[in-house]
Amino acid sequence: MKEILSTALARRVALAAQGFGGPRAKSAPGRRHISRVVSRTALLQIDSVSAVVRAHYMPVYSRLGPYPLSLLDEAARPGARRLFFEYWAHEASLLPLETWPLLRWRMERAARGEGMYSGLARFGRERPAFIEEIFREIEARGPLAASDMDGHKGSGGWWGWSDAKAAFEWLFWAGRITTAYRRGFERVYDLPGRVLPRAILDMPVPATADAQRELLRISARAHGIATAACLRDYFRLPATEAAARIAELVEEGELVPVAVAGWARQAYLHRDARLPRRVGARALLAPFDPLVFERDRTEKLFGFRYRIEIYTPAEKRQYGYYVLPFLLGDRIVARVDLKADRPAGVLRVHAAYAEPGAPAGTAAALLAELAQMRDWLGLERIEATPAGDLGPTLADMIAS
């Protein structure tokens, strides 16, 4: 393409690629709807913060609307109906089962102490016998969580939780164990051969370059349009290797180099990307939603500067502890600091802020979305603090 794409068109391409703007399910969403969402996003990032709901549940909700959380839980449990497994992708993520062989190269490198956290790699070099002892315990007794090892007597003495945890994490990185299911939020591990479908484990394992090229194809489809940095960041691919694979995909015609107004770097459009004239979305987004987890891209596409402030001292926060962007149409028009107070049955709006140029109906649309979320989470009411420039309006609307 010789012409320069407008930011508005790039934004719509990105939204369509992520599954926004289409008609929501007329009936209650089921497994096939969840599978369709994850086939678009390619992953669901997992995070421990549960201020509203665990992060991996939210992207499905943002695209489908209310659905039973148990559907996602069941789709990540052992059995013939399993759809997803856990591994390191963007960060810790739920991934379609078909991605397993595409990440074997990462597991093999991890087993050599490459591409993992330096402290964990050092633990692997220093404690190989202990790691093997933990592996034999899982092999004999699994499924097991790291906490199940606390105070357990092994051949090398009493095991402390921290050492066992490190061994479990090393084995997980290396692909020798995987998540069987979660107990609360804690991973319960077992051998891949006991919890993943045989058909997945028997799939051919591609060469590293082929696997990375396929991961970049998946990333490109999930982005619609993106820079090289964003394409490789989706699965955290090594920079030099990703650059070579991107060049190959350009040569093959799968990626089309384009220019986007206001972007200093080269962009790439997936050859099958939709170029919609309009996107009519309405959604609250988790901080770890694939649409917004790359913050620079979010700012380029939406003019929306977004930083999570969980680890910022309260007195220094600009917007709040757990702030969700509000997508309306093809723009992010507001942000809201939310808390699901389950003991009180309240969805608490600590603060709400409109973005510059937000349409007049933003507060009403946001309240409708909050009411839907309240019902989805099984809460009884919404309470709003009149903080932020949109907070007083929301509080008045809720009170009336």
C-alpha positions, 0 to 999 in steps of 0.5 A: 500500500502506498497510501497512508492509513488513517489512525481511525482506520488502523483503530478499526482494523485492530478492534475487528481483529480482536473480535469487537463490534460484531453481534453478541450471541443472541442466546447465553454464550457457550463453549463454542463462543469462548473458543471463537473469542480465544481463536481471535485473541490467541491467548488470555493473560493470567494475573493474580489481581482480583479487584473485579474478577481475575484477568483471564475472565474479562476479555471473554466478557468484554467481547461476548457479554455475560457468560458463566465463569465455569465455562472457562474453568471447565475448558482448562481442565483435563478431559476430552473437552479441554480447550486450553492449557497454561504456559508462558506466552505474553506472560502466563497465559491460557492458550488454545491446545493447538499452540502447545507444539509451537512453544516446544522450542521455548520449553526446550530452551528453558530446560537448558536454562535459556529464556527464563528468569535468571534466578530460576535458571540459576536454581536449575543449574544449582539444584538439578537433583532436587528438581528431579526429586520433585519431578518423581514425586509429581510422576508418582503422586500427581496432580500436586501443587507446590504447597502440597510439598510444604514440610514433606520429607524427601530423600534430601531432607525436609522440603521448604515451600520456596524450594519446591515452588522454584522446582515446580516453576522450573519444570513448568517452564521446561514443559515437563509438567503443566497445569492440570487445573487451578485450586483457587488461584494456585496451579495444580500440576501434573505430567502433560501426558496425563492431562493434555489430549493425546492428539495434541501431544502427538502433533509434529513439533515444528523447527524453531524458525517454523514455530516462531513464524507461525506464532507471528502469523497468529500475532498478526491476525490478532493485531490486524495491524501492528509494528514489528515490536508489537508483533513479537511482544505478543508471544515475547519472541526474541528480537533478532529471530522475530525480525528475520521471521517478519521479513519472511512473512513480508516476502511471502505476502502474509504481512503487508508493510503500510504507513499509519498517520502519526506512527514513526515506525513501520506498520504491518497489515495482515493480508486477511485483516478486515478494514471495517468502515464502522465498529460499534463496540461497548465494553469495559476492558481489563488492564491485561486485555490483549487490545490494550496490554501493549501501552504504547500501541494503545496510546497510538491507536486510541490517544489513550495513555494508560498505566496500571497503578496497582503498585503505585502508592495510593497518594501518588495514583492519578486515576486509581488502583484498578482502572478499566478503560471503557470502549464505546464505538471505536474509541476509548471514551472513559476510564473507571476505578472499580472494585467488586465488593463481594461480601457487601454485594456491591460493585464500587465505582471509586472514580470515573473519568471521561476522555477528551472529546467523549460523547454526551452519552458516555455516562449513560452508556457506562452505567449500562455497562456497569449494570451488566457487569454487576449482574454478571458478577452476581452483585446486588447494586452499584455504588459510586463515589463522586470522584473524577470528572464523570463520577458525580454524574454517575453517582447522581444517575445511580441515586435517581 
